[in-house]
Amino acid sequence: MDLTSEGDTLCLNRDAPWDSFDSQSYTQHNYSVLRSDDEEIIKVVRDYFSDHFRTKSERPVSGIDVGAGANLYPALSLLPWCEQITLYERSARNAAWLRNQIPRYDDSWDPFWEVLRKEEKYQDITDPRERFRRSVTVEEGDLFQLPDRLRKQEVGTMFFVAESLSNSHREFEGAVAAFLGSLAHGAPFAAAFMENSGGYWVGDDLFPACEVDSTKVGAGLEPHAAVDVLERFGLPEGPVREGYTGMILACGRRGPS
């Protein structure tokens, strides 16, 4: 079925007002303070990547955060493992916001880094802002038209993207496949999803979303990846906005398909 279960009018990724996305409003509302649900997700991602790379002698690697938006903590989770990190983003306003963060990211992200640095390899980075400045580049582009030169990345993240770009289940599945298609065989990844999201306001604009749960997330990943972690997180502090019921995190490795 290509529509949301409620039978809403189809709103595809190409239809949403991405270049009007209010990055500052979004960041202020969602990430001005570290919420406990984000903290728990960060811990799982931190430990998963650390466990994966602990026995790997071949570093540095290239990494990608697909649909980076106005959220830095996925990219921060990649810092110990990557010499080059590409933040791939469709929205021109989000891309501009990301580029403004590269010289010196905002102090509000320091608590997120403090959670990450409780693991040894993150502690090895004495100046995360300098590492971020040296490692990160921003590229504008459509997830569904990912260029060949950005494929075969050795680690990747995609946070709150596949279910938050349209209300089409077909596009949700296509976005998951496109993200995993950016990775080399065996590359570790972390992907997060809003559970049962019915759409969301950013500033004065309403953006579409596709309602997914853990079963749908697992089904979307299964053809393309070996999933090691599939965990649902509740909302102990209440939702950060109306219209969703929790968050889902998947960590795994890109399969051969």
C-alpha positions, 0 to 999 in steps of 0.5 A, a space after each residue: 500500500 502506497 498511502 498511510 493507513 489512514 488513507 491520507 492524500 499522497 504527499 511524496 518527497 518531491 512535494 514537501 517544502 524542503 527549502 523552507 525548512 526552518 533549521 533554527 526553529 527545528 534545532 531549538 525545539 528538538 535539540 536545545 537540551 539533551 532529552 533522555 530518549 536521545 541520550 539512550 539512543 546515543 549510548 546504543 549507537 556509541 557502543 555498537 560502533 565501538 564494539 564493531 571497530 574495536 578489532 578493526 586495524 584498518 582506519 581511517 574510513 569514510 562515513 556518511 550521514 544521509 539526510 543530516 538535517 539540523 541534527 549533529 549527533 549522528 555525525 558526532 557519533 562517527 568522529 572516531 571512525 572517519 577521516 572524512 564524513 559527508 553530511 548529505 542533505 536535500 534542504 538548502 536551508 539545512 545544508 546552509 545551517 550545517 555549513 555554519 556549524 562546521 567552523 565551530 558547532 554550537 555549545 548546545 551539542 556539548 552534552 551530546 558529546 559528553 555521552 559519546 566520550 564515556 567510551 574510550 575511542 571518543 575520549 581519544 579526541 581531545 578537541 571534537 570541534 577541530 576534528 569535526 571541522 577537519 572531517 566534515 563536508 556538506 553535500 546537497 542532494 536527493 536521497 533517491 539520486 545518491 551519486 555513485 561517488 558517495 557509495 561504498 561508504 564504510 560506516 553510515 547513519 540515517 536519523 529520522 529521515 526515511 519515515 519523515 520525507 513523505 507519507 508513502 510506504 513505498 518511498 519509506 522502503 526506497 529511502 531505507 534501500 537508498 541509504 543502505 545502498 550508500 554503504 559498502 558490504 559489511 559496513 556498520 550503520 545506525 538508523 533511527 525512526 519516529 514511531 507512528 509519526 503522522 506528520 510534523 510542523 517546523 515553523 509554519 510548514 507542515 511536513 509529511 511522515 509515514 507511520 512505521 513501527 518496529 515490524 515495518 522498520 525490520 521488514 524494510 531493512 531485512 532485504 539489504 542488511 543484517 540487523 543486530 539491534 532493533 530497539 524501541 524507545 518510549 517517551 519518559 519525558 513525553 513527546 517532543 512534539 505531537 503526533 508520534 508514539 516513540 522512537 526506533 533504533 536499528 544498528 547492523 551491517 550492510 548485506 551483499 544485495 
